[in-house]
Amino acid sequence: MRLGSWCGLTLVVGCAQLLGADQFDARGGSGQLGGGGATVASAGGSGGGVPSSCGNGLKDAGEACDGADLGGAGCDPAVAPGWQGTVACRADCQLSTDGCGTPATTFNALGKGQFSSFDVGSLNGAARGFDAAAFDGRYAYFAPFLQGTVARLDAKQGFMSAAGWTFFDTTKLKTPTKGFNGAAFDGRYVYLVPSSDGTIIHGKIARYDTQGKFGDDASWNVFDIAGVFAGAKGFAGAVFDGRYLYLVPYRRSSSEYDALVVRYDTTLPFDAPGSWLAFDFALMSPGAGGYFGGAFDGRYVYFVPWHDGVGTLLVRYDTHAGFKSDGAWSAVDLGKMSPGARGYAGATFDGKFVYLVPLATTTPALRFDAGGTLTDPGAWTSYLTSGICPACSGYAGATFDGRYVYYAPYYNVSYHGNLIRYDTQKPFAAGSWDTFNVALLAPSSSGFVGATFTGTHVLLVPRETPGPNGTVVRFEAKSPFWLPAGWNASFL
């Protein structure tokens, strides 16, 4: 398996806000999957109090609304695309989404008839081997692993036709870059997370402006973070909290794991060194390093420990505190929360629980109650996925469709396609899971790293089988279209 080595491994603009202290259930409404009500607070922290202009009946700077002036806001996109109902304005000039919910929804069984697969390498020979994907509300962007060809799927076009796919080569930019490990979307820009091109571990992050043409060099920018912070390179995944983008530290050399978190303020210029901050949490926890993916729960950012399959130290950052302030960072030894808990790759959040994806083959899936205490074993639940099927182990990345959590199949004794999903309406235990072997669709349908959800479909991101793979698998998860709240917080 190659995950541990370099030779192998939103919300729209104007509403790019995730909740602070008052979280709401991302699993939807309509009396089916939990309520949707919440206050839409200012992004990336606890806010700065009630503006002095609040109460004059006009939406002014610093206000989400004022009286009857809602600024044109609606449940879509104030909560997420596809939500229905009516927003209202609170006395503190923040939006209330208590009247929002999701439409009546049909979730599909995990059956072969709902699956399809397509080799994008048949359209572009360089489009093989990806590492995670991001979704911007219409397009899914597949981050190229080792190479530089980004594949973009138009979710409104045909999945299995040339009309649905376009490509862009980041090596042709003025500042060429390639080799990414993760992607993210901040409401306007798509970011490709810098890792390694197979030879050089680097810090050149690429950014695409979704308001520009995908194939136009002018729509793209590259910035070398390693030119600002020594050792800021070799990341694995990104997390977005509504304002700040966090790059997950993995390794800075072939022999050195890393714990240097880099944060970008998306309201500031991309190529300005002052827009970026870094914090090495190995200073807090010596020996920390080798993280792979993360999640945001509305207040806290979680960094998932991999470290060649033996990582147990999960680190969490409180976005209500200063990035380098005392008490902002905390950690927990997962091995003390559940026996055998080590070696995870990716995470997702369903509005109440954070799910860690087990990659090490004897590692249980873990679930944390975000309303609980991080170091309380009672807030953690585990399940050994080999209880679903003997070959159901070795996953990398996950996504959430509003009810089910999907784990992307990667590698156990070989590259595999045993997709599993968990029903969040049921206990985190046997009987709450189902599985489908997507390798039955095509011999190349295995070895995925990452998954994303488009509002109706789950996409599995192909990496290797063991050679670079371009066969994307799509599952028709539900109808009609709607996205869970906080849907663009992380992609891996």
Secondary structure, DSSP 8 states (H G I E B T S, - for coil): --TTSTTT----TT-----SSS---TT--TTTS-----EE--TTSS-----TTTTSSS--TT-S-BTTB-TT--HHHHT-TT-EEEEEE-TTS-EEEEEEE----EE--S-GGGEEEEEGGGT-TT---EEEEEE-SSEEEEEESSS-EEEEEETTS-TTSGGGEEEEEGGGSSS----EEEEEE-SSEEEEEE-B-SS-B--EEEEEETTS-TT-GGGEEEEEGGGTSTT---EEEEEE-SSEEEEEE-EEETTEE--EEEEEETTS-TT-GGGEEEEETTTTSTT---EEEEEE-SSEEEEEE-GGGT--EEEEEETTS-TTSTTSEEEEEHHHHSTT---EEEEEE-SSEEEEEE-STT--EEEEETTS-TT-GGGEEEE-GGGT-TT---EEEEEE-SSEEEEEE-BSSSB--EEEEEETTS-SSTTSEEEEEGGGT-TT---EEEEEE-SSEEEEEE-BSSSB--EEEEEE-EES----TTTTSB--
